[in-house]
Amino acid sequence: MKLLATVILAAGKGTRMKSAQPKVLHPLCGQPLITYPVRLARQLGSTTTVLVVGHGAEAVEEALATENVGFALQAEQLGTGHALLCAQPALADFSGTLLLLCGDVPLLRAATIAQLLDYHHRQGASVTVLTATLENPHGYGRVVREGDEVVAIVEEKDATPEIRTLREINTGIYCFEAPFVFTALSQVGCNNAQGEYYLTDVLALARSAGKKVCALAAADGDEAMGINDRVQLASADGLLRLRINQQHQRAGVTIVDPAATYIEPGVAIGADSIIHPGVHLRGTTQIAGHCSVEPGAMITDSILGERVQIKAGSIVEASEIGVGCNIGPMAHLRAGTVLLGDNKIGNFVETKKARFGRKSQASHLTYIGDAEVGERVNFGCGTITCNYDGVNKFQTTIGDDVFVGSDTQFIAPVTIGRGSLIAAGSTITKDVPADALALSRTEQRVIEGWAAKKRKKQQK
């Protein structure tokens, strides 16, 4: 098998995005556009991947710092041919098949490009272009064929009226044989309507050298969609989202309304889970089987065990939720929350860096932060761990089987012994031993007739 190297063109400014941010860093289903071709190259077994960067080069390089790719600078954007030539120094010793991808074409499937590579090798071609047939090909370069071979690719601005009637377009995705492609590029000129060095001119040079130039049509033209503005970005997001949702559905997940469900590529969901409309599942979230995520919930970088129910409007961030937990509605689990199982975190409860033992619960209107909570602990309504003094955070530790009455404040650092009871309305500033009752209330006073006297005075 021939070696495979990949060059990804990502130097353009993306003027039509109307953005200070480089086009290839705009998010698609939660990930920058550029990550899609980069990971595609890795899936295909590319031994070397080089990004040609230009506008916002520093930001693009920073975004891909962990992706093990090289970079080539196209300081002045002089066309696609010039862009590929900028990658030549990084591939000076490479001999094999060079795959050219575009940083703003994110919907390509690995199977499609694997088919393109296989076709390229079987045909013994020096150049093979991936094409697509569109109902409205306006703006794209047209593919002119003689049978299986490509005679030319003519850009829209250079096309005759007859050529503009053709519906097979150039996707900008190519297989080239290297080092031939770089030899040919050194001969390309810029005598065209845009004054640029067209990559498509390599095809004519290959044919004149007696080499084979082929084209393979993509079965699904949507895969070749390029992103030039925010309208196209939204369209691509919808297509990719539907693809992701259908993969989960085929794997046994019920998605009530796929068009209104937002699941990012890195999410895993177990069979027989139900995802309701308006849900956002982000990052590296993993959801086990038999879970239910109700409308409006947002879950990011979190792990859910089996039989977890996330009720409507809840937010879960960087948390671990054990088997059989019940969350919400309108709960907020912040980073560092760990629920060991069969826990209830109810409506308008917020947790942060809190670890709950099995069967502990906070049913409503409660904040538990920087806390270690044992098993079978019950927090009454309005409980607060006062963990921050304006400078430092402090820990609250609560043992097993503690009952916390409503409207309790724990002034951390404080430790509550197992089996103890905290009376409602208490402010706990000192450690409480096991099996104790702790309360801190001012003595109630009742002044009979006081309210009647006040009303009489107001009437006068």
Secondary structure, DSSP 8 states (H G I E B T S, - for coil): ---EEEEEEE----GGG--SS-GGGSEETTEETTHHHHHHHHHTT-SEEEEEE-TTHHHHHHHTTTS--EEEE-SS---HHHHHHHTGGGGTT--EEEEEEETT-----HHHHHHHHHHHHHHT-SEEEEEEE-S--TTS-EEEEETTEEEEEE-GGG--HHHHT--EEEEEEEEEEETHHHHHHTT----STT----TTHHHHHHHHTT--EEEEE-S-GGGG----SHHHHHHHHHHHHHHHHHHHHHTT-EES-GGG-EE-TT-EE-TT-EE-TT-EEETT-EE-TT-EE-TT-EEES-EE-TT-EE-TT-EEES-EE-TT-EE-SS-EE-TT-EE-SS-EEEEEEEEEEEEE-TT-EEEEEEEEEEEEE-TT-EE-TT-EEE-B-SS-B--EEE-TT-EE-SS-EEESSEEE-TT-EE-TT-EE-S-B-TT-EE---------TTHHHHHHHHHH-
